[in-house]
Amino acid sequence: MTAPQGPAGEHVAAGAAPDPTRWKALGVIAVAQLMVVLDASIVNIAIPSARDDLGISNANVQWIVTAYTLAFGGLLLLGGRIADFTGRKKTFVIGLLGFAFASGLGGIAPNQELLFAARALQGAFGALLAPAALSIITVTFTEPKERAKAFGVFGAISGGGAAIGLILGGVLTEYFSWRWCLGVNVPIAVLAALAAIPYVHESRAPGDRSYDIPGTVLATLGLVTLVYGFTEAAKEDVGWTAGSTITFLTVAVLLLVAFVAYEARAKNPLLPLRVVLDRNRGGAYLVFLFVGAGLFAMFLFLTFYLQQTLGYSPLKSGFAFLPFSLGIIATAGIAAQLLPRIGPRPLLLVGLVLAIAGMLWLTQVTRDTSYWTHVLPSEIVMSVGMALVFIPASSVALVGVGGHDAGIASAVLNTAQQIGGSLGTALLNTLYASAITSYIADNLRDPQQAAAVQGEALIRGYHVAFFWGSMLLLCGLVAAALLINARREDVPAEGAVAV
């Protein structure tokens, strides 16, 4: 007779007493998660100031976001394996210290190249930190009710932290410097790492501990090449039909096809294809991919609109975004109550329709439209829609998953969201920059009118970005309508957790 196993496969003694330091360990993990969530929203507010300070072009500014999300999403699955195999506590502490180092490096970056490299390094260490934190919660809280409370704290930090980050980012950027939006992570990460030493206990997964290095290399190189191809297309002297653009995009497709082919034969694949080929799970991942693509870009271009067109300060921009975060938090509870009653599909479809409507509303902004009549209503509509999407899609991602694949299913969901953010930001920034360039070339006749034409060109760029962002959300709607058919009784009580 075999010994009972914990949720991640560790053997545990029957009737073993719960970890006496588990709630303190949760406090440490909550601080680390808060730092990661704060970083994302803080940096969004700081982007215009960093761009102006370092002289970053319109074509390259998206790398402040993309370098992080691409490294995070591309390495997240590998990070989860490293945490399971080498030790979750060790990986968690290394992730914290590495995140602190990368944040400090970005905060002192004298040029765009070092800033982009530091953001990528942040993403790489975040890919170690995030899955390690989730795994530690799973193995530390073995009693279902306590685990539900622990994940509830984790989710509340994720939602509330984004709202706090918007305000904190505005304060730091306006009264200190955009550099402090990165530097603030250093003391938080170091203190959390020190606290983890006595309160977080080490754990590892049993069984095969081999790494899928070829799969990781193929996936990461393929995604980086794809994003770089989009960036090449955004350059004024290159474009979509240039040989370099076509070469990068072709190589990217070949690398990603090779990744899928290799994963189908690998003994211990980074991404087991059985997880993603299920109809409902695959639909949920596609929804998160397209939603991530549209949503990350919305934050970027709406930040530009608020600061460089409406003239908002960084702090005022932070407050202007606040209704979006609060709307998600307020609606998430309602969505969670509706899910077991009506099932995931109706919520997903309604949520995506609302999100598309909110994004299209933003295509009506001009140089002098009011925040109260255009930006605020669109934020509220989108936030309600996103809450109706996130809750059911996270649950559908675990439909029919056995215990052995539950961790990887959650990781794929997060990977889809981050990769979607990377590709969507790169693609929409390319279209945004091209629209600005084309408008100026077509309309600038008198040098004395340069400022006015430049202002209208920016509006044209926003309209293009928001329109195609809505089209990405429409792709998510189509995926949900065609693929997701899970009923309310099919959905597990605990959904995947997004990081």
BAMARTOR-665497 format. One record per residue (C-alpha): residue in one letter; residue number from 1; y, z, x. Coordinates in steps of 0.001 Angstrom, whole numbers, plus 524288, in hexadecimal, padded with zeros to 5 digits. Example, Ala and Ser with C-alpha at 12.3 -4.5 7.8 and 13.67 -1.06 7.14 Angstrom:
2
> A/1/7EE6C/81E78/8300C .
> S/2/7FBDC/81BE4/83566 .
# end
This chain:
499
> M/1/80000/80000/80000 .
> T/2/80D16/7FBFD/805DA .
> A/3/818D3/804C3/806EA .
> P/4/823F4/80244/7FD67 .
> Q/5/82EE7/7F9C4/8025F .
> G/6/83D7E/7FACF/8017E .
> P/7/845F5/7F014/7FBD9 .
> A/8/84716/7E8C3/8089C .
> G/9/838E6/7EA19/80C53 .
> E/10/83975/7F6B2/81456 .
> H/11/82E3E/80007/8124E .
> V/12/832C9/80CB9/80C39 .
> A/13/82B77/81911/80976 .
> A/14/8284C/81BAE/7FB3E .
> G/15/831DC/82578/7F5A8 .
> A/16/83A66/824E5/801CB .
> A/17/84711/82C72/80079 .
> P/18/85348/8240C/7FF84 .
> D/19/85BD7/822A1/80B8F .
> P/20/86502/82E88/80B7D .
> T/21/87003/826B6/811C0 .
> R/22/86EBC/81AFE/808AC .
> W/23/87BBF/81CEE/801AF .
> K/24/882F7/81E6C/80E84 .
> A/25/87C4F/8120D/8133A .
> L/26/88117/80B4D/806D3 .
> G/27/88ED4/80FE0/80A11 .
> V/28/88DE4/80963/8176F .
> I/29/888BF/7FCCA/81175 .
> A/30/89379/7FD17/80726 .
> V/31/89DD8/7FDE8/811D2 .
> A/32/897B2/7F25D/818F8 .
> Q/33/89700/7EA42/80C82 .
> L/34/8A506/7EDB3/8093C .
> M/35/8A92B/7E8BA/81698 .
> V/36/8A222/7DBAB/814B2 .
> V/37/8A7D9/7D9C8/8070B .
> L/38/8B579/7DDE0/80B71 .
> D/39/8B4D6/7D43A/816B1 .
> A/40/8B2AD/7C8A9/80DA6 .
> S/41/8BE12/7CB8E/80485 .
> I/42/8C745/7D087/80F2D .
> V/43/8C5B6/7C436/8174B .
> N/44/8C87A/7BB63/80B98 .
> I/45/8D5E5/7C18B/809F5 .
> A/46/8D892/7C080/8189B .
> I/47/8D500/7B212/81A2A .
> P/48/8E2B7/7AC3A/81836 .
> S/49/8E8A6/7B59B/82227 .
> A/50/8DDCD/7B31C/82C10 .
> R/51/8DF2F/7A474/82A07 .
> D/52/8EDD4/7A4AF/82C9A .
> D/53/8ECC2/7ADFA/83822 .
> L/54/8E24F/7A62A/83F4A .
> G/55/8E6BE/798A5/83AF4 .
> I/56/8DA07/79549/833EB .
> S/57/8D9E9/787FE/82D2E .
> N/58/8D6DE/785CB/81EC2 .
> A/59/8CA0D/77F59/822AB .
> N/60/8C5A1/78AE1/82B00 .
> V/61/8CAAA/796A6/8236E .
> Q/62/8BE2D/79730/81B44 .
> W/63/8B6A5/79B41/82773 .
> I/64/8BC5D/7A8FF/82615 .
> V/65/8B3B7/7AA23/819FC .
> T/66/8A91B/7A069/81D48 .
> A/67/8A5D7/7A572/82AEA .
> Y/68/8A28B/7B2AF/824EF .
> T/69/89B57/7AE3C/818C4 .
> L/70/893A0/7A3DE/8200F .
> A/71/88ECD/7AD50/82A79 .
> F/72/88C34/7B7D2/8204A .
> G/73/884F5/7AEFB/816E4 .
> G/74/87DE1/7A735/82162 .
> L/75/8789B/7B34A/82832 .
> L/76/876A4/7BC56/81C8F .
> L/77/86828/7B96B/81ACE .
> L/78/8659E/7BB3D/82951 .
> G/79/86DA2/7C7BC/82922 .
> G/80/864E4/7CD3B/81E88 .
> R/81/858C2/7CA20/82684 .
> I/82/85EA6/7D04F/832B4 .
> A/83/861D7/7DCA2/82B0B .
> D/84/85414/7DD83/82581 .
> F/85/84D3C/7DAE9/83272 .
> T/86/85585/7E1BD/83CC9 .
> G/87/85A15/7ED4F/834A4 .
> R/88/863D9/7EE12/82988 .
> K/89/86BA2/7F961/82F03 .
> K/90/86CA4/7F309/83C64 .
> T/91/870C8/7E619/8365D .
> F/92/87A92/7ECF5/82D85 .
> V/93/8811C/7F3F8/838E5 .
> I/94/88143/7E7B0/8415F .
> G/95/8870B/7E01E/835F9 .
> L/96/891DB/7EA29/83445 .
> L/97/8957F/7EA9F/842A1 .
> G/98/894E7/7DBD9/843DF .
> F/99/89D57/7DA42/837C9 .
> A/100/8A73C/7E3A7/83DAE .
> F/101/8A78D/7DC12/84A84 .
> A/102/8A913/7CEE8/843BF .
> S/103/8B3C6/7D42B/83ACE .
> G/104/8BB5C/7D98B/84660 .
> L/105/8B9D2/7CCA2/84D7D .
> G/106/8BF37/7C533/841D3 .
> G/107/8CA79/7CEBD/840A5 .
> I/108/8CF49/7CBA9/84E6E .
> A/109/8CC21/7BD13/84E29 .
> P/110/8D739/7B559/854AF .
> N/111/8D2D5/7A84A/84F20 .
> Q/112/8CB33/7A25C/843EA .
> E/113/8BF14/79FB6/84C11 .
> L/114/8BCE5/7AE15/84F41 .
> L/115/8C00C/7B20F/8414F .
> F/116/8B5E7/7A89C/83BE0 .
> A/117/8ABDE/7AD29/845EA .
> A/118/8AE78/7BB67/84287 .
> R/119/8ACE6/7B89C/8340E .
> A/120/89FE2/7B1E6/836AE .
> L/121/89BA9/7BDA6/83EC9 .
> Q/122/89F92/7C690/83390 .
> G/123/89701/7BE83/82A94 .
> A/124/88B79/7BF33/833EE .
> F/125/88C18/7CE00/834E4 .
> G/126/88E88/7CED9/82640 .
> A/127/881BA/7C770/82481 .
> L/128/87B0C/7D2A5/82BB3 .
> L/129/88296/7DD54/824CD .
> A/130/8818F/7D948/8167E .
> P/131/872BE/7D789/814EC .
> A/132/87035/7E39A/81D44 .
> A/133/878D0/7EB9D/81410 .
> L/134/871BD/7E6A3/807F3 .
> S/135/8645F/7E914/80E12 .
> I/136/86832/7F6EB/811FC .
> I/137/86BE5/7F9F4/803E3 .
> T/138/85EF2/7F46C/7FF24 .
> V/139/85674/7FC5D/80867 .
> T/140/85EBE/808C5/807B9 .
> F/141/85F33/809DC/7F8F1 .
> T/142/85125/80899/7F456 .
> E/143/85305/80ED9/7E6E8 .
> P/144/8572C/8043B/7DD18 .
> K/145/8623E/80BD9/7D69F .
> E/146/8680E/81001/7E399 .
> R/147/866DF/8023A/7E8E5 .
> A/148/86DEC/7FCFB/7DCE4 .
> K/149/878FE/806A3/7DF5C .
> A/150/87982/802D1/7EDAD .
> F/151/87A66/7F457/7EA97 .
> G/152/88485/7F795/7E032 .
> V/153/88CF6/7FDE6/7EAAE .
> F/154/88AC4/7F210/7F35F .
> G/155/88EDA/7E8D6/7E86E .
> A/156/89ACF/7F0E9/7E4E3 .
> I/157/89F34/7F0A8/7F315 .
> S/158/89D88/7E1E2/7F33B .
> G/159/8A5DB/7E011/7E70F .
> G/160/8B036/7EA67/7E960 .
> G/161/8B133/7E790/7F7E5 .
> A/162/8B5A7/7D9B0/7F55C .
> A/163/8C0F4/7DEBA/7ED2C .
> I/164/8C4BC/7E8DD/7F75E .
> G/165/8C426/7DE87/80203 .
> L/166/8CE07/7D5E9/7FB1B .
> I/167/8D824/7E0B8/7FB2E .
> L/168/8D4D4/7E5B5/808BD .
> G/169/8D576/7D7F5/80E33 .
> G/170/8E2FB/7D63A/8085A .
> V/171/8E7D9/7E329/80DF2 .
> L/172/8E27C/7E094/81B95 .
> T/173/8E759/7D28E/81C29 .
> E/174/8F4DF/7D555/816AC .
> Y/175/8F828/7E1FF/81DA2 .
> F/176/8F051/7E0CC/82A1E .
> S/177/8E9A9/7D3F0/82DBF .
> W/178/8DEBF/7CB1F/82913 .
> R/179/8D79B/7CF93/83560 .
> W/180/8D5B5/7DD1C/82F99 .
> C/181/8CDF3/7D704/82489 .
> L/182/8C353/7D512/82EB6 .
> G/183/8C662/7E0C3/83758 .
> V/184/8C4D5/7EA76/82C2C .
> N/185/8B621/7E7FD/82C72 .
> V/186/8B499/7EDA5/83A12 .
> P/187/8B630/7FC46/8373B .
> I/188/8AEDA/7FB33/82A46 .
> A/189/8A316/7F48E/8308F .
> V/190/8A292/7FDBC/83C49 .
> L/191/8A33A/809F0/833CD .
> A/192/898B7/8049A/82AA1 .
> A/193/88FD9/80185/83648 .
> L/194/89172/80F54/83B91 .
> A/195/88E82/81533/82E30 .
> A/196/88267/80CAD/82CB5 .
> I/197/87BEC/812C1/8389E .
> P/198/878F3/82008/8325F .
> Y/199/87811/81C14/823FC .
> V/200/870FD/80EFE/82396 .
> H/201/8627A/80F1E/826E5 .
> E/202/85B7F/80408/82DCD .
> S/203/851C0/7FB6E/82694 .
> R/204/84A9B/7EEB7/82927 .
> A/205/8423F/7E558/8214E .
> P/206/833BD/7E422/824A2 .
> G/207/82C07/7D79E/826CC .
> D/208/82FD3/7CAF8/82D76 .
> R/209/83C87/7CC8D/834F1 .
> S/210/83E7A/7BED1/83A11 .
> Y/211/84BA6/7B82E/838AE .
> D/212/84E04/7AA7D/833B2 .
> I/213/8574A/7A683/83E98 .
> P/214/855A6/797AD/83CB5 .
> G/215/858D8/79904/82E3A .
> T/216/864DA/7A12C/83144 .
> V/217/869CF/79768/83B52 .
> L/218/867A8/78BA7/83268 .
> A/219/86E38/79208/826A0 .
> T/220/879DD/7976C/82E1E .
> L/221/87C6C/78AFE/835E8 .
> G/222/87AFE/782BC/829A8 .
> L/223/884CE/78AC9/821F7 .
> V/224/88EA0/78BC3/82D25 .
> T/225/88DDF/77D09/82F48 .
> L/226/88FC0/77A8D/820BF .
> V/227/89BEA/78318/82020 .
> Y/228/8A148/77CF8/82C8F .
> G/229/89F49/76F82/8269D .
> F/230/8A7D4/77382/81B1A .
> T/231/8B20D/778B5/8248C .
> E/232/8B23C/76BE5/82C0E .
> A/233/8B4BA/764AD/81F62 .
> A/234/8C0CA/76D26/81CEC .
> K/235/8C793/76906/8298F .
> E/236/8D2B7/75F6D/827BC .
> D/237/8CDE0/755E1/83205 .
> V/238/8BF6B/7569C/82E50 .
> G/239/8BBC9/7566C/81FCF .
> W/240/8AF18/754C7/81859 .
> T/241/8AB7E/7474F/81D74 .
> A/242/8AD4C/74A55/82BED .
> G/243/8A16E/74943/834B2 .
> S/244/8A247/7578D/838D8 .
> T/245/8A280/75C4D/82AB8 .
> I/246/896FE/753E7/826BF .
> T/247/88F75/75801/832EF .
> F/248/89153/76693/8308D .
> L/249/88DA3/76586/82230 .
> T/250/8819A/75D36/82536 .
> V/251/87CE8/76686/82FD2 .
> A/252/87F08/771F9/82695 .
> V/253/87689/76BD7/81C0A .
> L/254/86BC8/768D2/825F0 .
> L/255/86BF5/776D2/82B29 .
> L/256/86B3F/77CB7/81D7F .
> V/257/86029/7739C/81984 .
> A/258/8590C/77773/8260D .
> F/259/85B35/785C8/82278 .
> V/260/854BF/78411/81526 .
> A/261/84975/77C70/81B1F .
> Y/262/8474D/786D6/8257D .
> E/263/847EF/7921B/81BBF .
> A/264/83D4E/78B99/8139F .
> R/265/833EB/78C8A/81F3D .
> A/266/83882/798D9/82641 .
> K/267/82F16/7A451/826BE .
> N/268/839D7/7AE73/824C2 .
> P/269/84559/7A691/81F59 .
> L/270/85345/7AB4F/81F31 .
> L/271/8543D/7A62D/81142 .
> P/272/84737/7A5CB/809EA .
> L/273/8486F/799DC/80145 .
> R/274/840C3/7A08D/7F663 .
> V/275/84C9F/7A945/7F446 .
> V/276/85655/79E3D/7F1FC .
> L/277/84DB7/79428/7EB3C .
> D/278/84BCF/79C52/7DEFD .
> R/279/853CB/79658/7D3F6 .
> N/280/85B64/7A27B/7CFF6 .
> R/281/85D62/7A80C/7DD85 .
> G/282/8616A/79ACC/7E2CB .
> G/283/86B17/7997E/7D7A6 .
> A/284/870E6/7A6D8/7DAB0 .
> Y/285/87274/7A34E/7E90E .
> L/286/8791F/7966E/7E595 .
> V/287/88251/79DA1/7DC66 .
> F/288/88616/7A71F/7E72A .
> L/289/88798/79BD7/7F0D4 .
> F/290/8911F/79461/7E81C .
> V/291/89833/7A09C/7E36B .
> G/292/899FC/7A505/7F17F .
> A/293/89F3E/79786/7F4EA .
> G/294/8A94B/797A4/7EA09 .
> L/295/8ACF8/7A5FE/7EA95 .
> F/296/8AF35/7A783/7F943 .
> A/297/8B800/79B8F/7F91F .
> M/298/8BF7F/7A07C/7ED38 .
> F/299/8C35A/7ACB1/7F4AC .
> L/300/8C7C0/7A4B9/8006D .
> F/301/8D057/79B02/7F91C .
> L/302/8D5B6/7A4C7/7EF67 .
> T/303/8D9E6/7AD20/7FB10 .
> F/304/8E10A/7A143/80093 .
> Y/305/8E783/79E95/7F381 .
> L/306/8EC30/7AC87/7F1AE .
> Q/307/8F1A7/7AE19/7FF63 .
> Q/308/8F66E/7A0C8/803AE .
> T/309/8FAC6/79B37/7F680 .
> L/310/8FE7F/7A6CF/7EDF1 .
> G/311/9033C/7AE46/7F9EF .
> Y/312/8FB55/7BA99/7F75C .
> S/313/8FA40/7C494/80227 .
> P/314/8EC75/7C815/806DA .
> L/315/8ED1A/7D4F3/7FF5A .
> K/316/8F1AC/7CE69/7F2DD .
> S/317/8E6C0/7C45E/7F486 .
> G/318/8DCE5/7CF69/7F561 .
> F/319/8E197/7D51C/7E893 .
> A/320/8E1AF/7C775/7E29B .
> F/321/8D30F/7C62D/7E553 .
> L/322/8CFE5/7D3BB/7E031 .
> P/323/8CD77/7CFB8/7D1F5 .
> F/324/8C267/7C6DA/7D67B .
> S/325/8BAF4/7D201/7DCF5 .
> L/326/8BDBC/7DB62/7D1CF .
> G/327/8B95A/7D13E/7C7DF .
> I/328/8AC2E/7CFBB/7CE91 .
> I/329/8AA54/7DE77/7CF5E .
> A/330/8ADD6/7E060/7C0F8 .
> T/331/8A550/7D539/7BBFC .
> A/332/89975/7D80B/7C49B .
> G/333/895C9/7E3F2/7BC78 .
> I/334/89639/7DBFE/7AFF6 .
> A/335/88E06/7D135/7B622 .
> A/336/883DD/7DB1F/7BA9F .
> Q/337/8828F/7E031/7ACA6 .
> L/338/881A5/7D29C/7A6B7 .
> L/339/87781/7CD7C/7B05E .
> P/340/86B74/7D476/7AACE .
> R/341/86FBD/7D120/79CF4 .
> I/342/87298/7C297/79D89 .
> G/343/86CB5/7BE6F/7AA85 .
> P/344/872EA/7B81D/7B67C .
> R/345/874E6/7A9F2/7B24D .
> P/346/87F6D/7ABE5/7A7CA .
> L/347/8872E/7B4E3/7B0CB .
> L/348/88663/7AB3F/7BC04 .
> L/349/88AB7/79F9B/7B3EF .
> V/350/8961B/7A6AA/7AD8A .
> G/351/89A2E/7ACAB/7BA81 .
> L/352/89A47/79FB8/7C1B7 .
> V/353/8A1E3/798FC/7B6D2 .
> L/354/8AC31/7A3BD/7B7A4 .
> A/355/8ACAE/7A2B2/7C678 .
> I/356/8AEA1/793EC/7C5B6 .
> A/357/8B96F/7959B/7BB94 .
> G/358/8C047/79FA7/7C429 .
> M/359/8BF96/796CB/7D00F .
> L/360/8C4BF/78B18/7C86F .
> W/361/8CFF8/7939D/7C397 .
> L/362/8D448/794C9/7D1BE .
> T/363/8D5C0/78600/7D2AF .
> Q/364/8E1DD/78788/7CA19 .
> V/365/8E9B7/78F7A/7D3F5 .
> T/366/8F67A/789EB/7D929 .
> R/367/900C4/78E57/7E2DE .
> D/368/90755/796CF/7D89C .
> T/369/8FCDA/79AA6/7CEB1 .
> S/370/8FBE9/7A906/7CB8B .
> Y/371/8F111/7B1BB/7D0AB .
> W/372/8F03D/7B7DF/7C322 .
> T/373/8EDF8/7AB1B/7BBE7 .
> H/374/8E4F5/7A412/7C567 .
> V/375/8DF05/7AC35/7D04F .
> L/376/8DC76/7B8ED/7C902 .
> P/377/8D5D6/7B2CA/7BD0B .
> S/378/8CD54/7AA33/7C5A4 .
> E/379/8C94F/7B5EF/7CDDF .
> I/380/8C57F/7BDBC/7C1CC .
> V/381/8BDAF/7B28E/7BBE0 .
> M/382/8B6B4/7AFF7/7C8C9 .
> S/383/8B3D9/7BE5E/7CB39 .
> V/384/8AD70/7BFF4/7BDE5 .
> G/385/8A58E/7B3A5/7C059 .
> M/386/8A146/7B7DE/7CDDE .
> A/387/89C7F/7C515/7C913 .
> L/388/89472/7BE14/7BEB2 .
> V/389/88E9E/7B5B9/7C997 .
> F/390/88C2F/7BFB1/7D45C .
> I/391/8845E/7C984/7CC62 .
> P/392/87A5A/7C04B/7C61A .
> A/393/87937/7B747/7D1F5 .
> S/394/8761C/7C2EA/7DAB4 .
> S/395/86B44/7C6F5/7D171 .
> V/396/865C6/7B939/7CFBB .
> A/397/864AF/7B85A/7DE94 .
> L/398/85985/7C23B/7DDB4 .
> V/399/85236/7BC59/7D225 .
> G/400/843BB/7BB78/7D580 .
> V/401/84577/7C085/7E360 .
> G/402/83AA6/7C915/7E8BD .
> G/403/83DC2/7D561/7F049 .
> H/404/83B42/7CE6E/7FD2C .
> D/405/8462A/7C480/7FA94 .
> A/406/8503F/7CD1F/7F3C4 .
> G/407/85824/7CF4B/80027 .
> I/408/85867/7C105/80417 .
> A/409/85C1C/7BD05/7F62A .
> S/410/86822/7C5C4/7F6A1 .
> A/411/86B6A/7C0CF/8043B .
> V/412/86AAC/7B295/7FFD4 .
> L/413/87409/7B5A6/7F4A8 .
> N/414/87E11/7BB16/7FE2D .
> T/415/87BAA/7AFED/807A9 .
> A/416/87E17/7A5F1/7FCE0 .
> Q/417/88AFA/7AC67/7F962 .
> Q/418/88FC9/7AD05/8077A .
> I/419/88B66/79F41/80AF4 .
> G/420/8919D/79A57/7FE73 .
> G/421/89E35/7A0F9/80288 .
> S/422/89D9C/79A87/80FEA .
> L/423/89AEB/78CD4/80AF9 .
> G/424/8A424/78DDB/7FF59 .
> T/425/8AF62/792C6/807AE .
> A/426/8AD42/78806/811B1 .
> L/427/8ABFB/77D54/80772 .
> L/428/8B773/78180/7FEFA .
> N/429/8C029/78418/80ABE .
> T/430/8BD29/77638/80F3C .
> L/431/8C131/770D7/801F3 .
> Y/432/8CD2F/779CA/801CF .
> A/433/8D1DE/77566/80F3E .
> S/434/8CF42/7670E/80C24 .
> A/435/8D6CE/76803/7FF5B .
> I/436/8E29C/76DDC/8064C .
> T/437/8E275/7636C/810D8 .
> S/438/8E10C/7584C/80712 .
> Y/439/8EBF5/75D69/7FE5A .
> I/440/8F57B/75E8A/809A7 .
> A/441/8F1F8/750F1/80EA6 .
> D/442/8F40C/74B01/80128 .
> N/443/9007E/75229/7FD5F .
> L/444/90878/75582/80970 .
> R/445/91303/74B0A/80A2C .
> D/446/91EFD/752FC/80DC9 .
> P/447/91DE7/75D17/818DB .
> Q/448/927F9/76566/811C5 .
> Q/449/91E40/76713/806B8 .
> A/450/91364/76BD8/80FC3 .
> A/451/913A3/779E3/80AE1 .
> A/452/912D9/775EB/7FC92 .
> V/453/907EF/76C2D/7FF16 .
> Q/454/9007F/77643/80717 .
> G/455/90161/77FF3/7FBD2 .
> E/456/8FC49/77602/7F206 .
> A/457/8F19E/77205/7FB9D .
> L/458/8ECC2/7800C/7FBF5 .
> I/459/8EC33/78048/7ED17 .
> R/460/8E469/773AC/7ED5F .
> G/461/8DB15/779EC/7F727 .
> Y/462/8D931/785E3/7EE79 .
> H/463/8D66D/77D66/7E29C .
> V/464/8CC1D/775A0/7E9F8 .
> A/465/8C5A6/781F4/7EF65 .
> F/466/8C560/78902/7E24C .
> F/467/8C055/77D02/7DB18 .
> W/468/8B510/77AE4/7E473 .
> G/469/8B290/78983/7E474 .
> S/470/8B088/7887D/7D5CF .
> M/471/8A73B/77D21/7D834 .
> L/472/89F1F/785B3/7E144 .
> L/473/89E7D/78FDF/7D67A .
> L/474/89A89/78503/7CD23 .
> C/475/88F17/781FF/7D63C .
> G/476/88B35/79049/7D4D4 .
> L/477/88BEE/78EF1/7C613 .
> V/478/8831C/782F5/7C65B .
> A/479/87951/78A10/7CF23 .
> A/480/87903/795BC/7C5EF .
> A/481/87775/78D2E/7B9DD .
> L/482/86C92/784C9/7BF74 .
> L/483/864C6/78E9D/7C762 .
> I/484/86629/79C71/7C22D .
> N/485/85DA0/79F1D/7B652 .
> A/486/859CD/7AD4D/7B8C1 .
> R/487/85977/7B5C3/7ACAC .
> R/488/85E9F/7C37A/7AB8C .
> E/489/850F4/7C952/7AD19 .
> D/490/84EFC/7C1AC/7B9D5 .
> V/491/85A99/7C7AC/7C0C7 .
> P/492/857A0/7D371/7C97A .
> A/493/85EF9/7DFF5/7C6B6 .
> E/494/864A8/7E02E/7D47D .
> G/495/86B60/7D3CE/7D8F5 .
> A/496/86D9E/7CF32/7E6BD .
> V/497/878D2/7D5AE/7EDCA .
> A/498/883C8/7CD2B/7F30D .
> V/499/88A36/7D0D3/7FFD1 .
# end
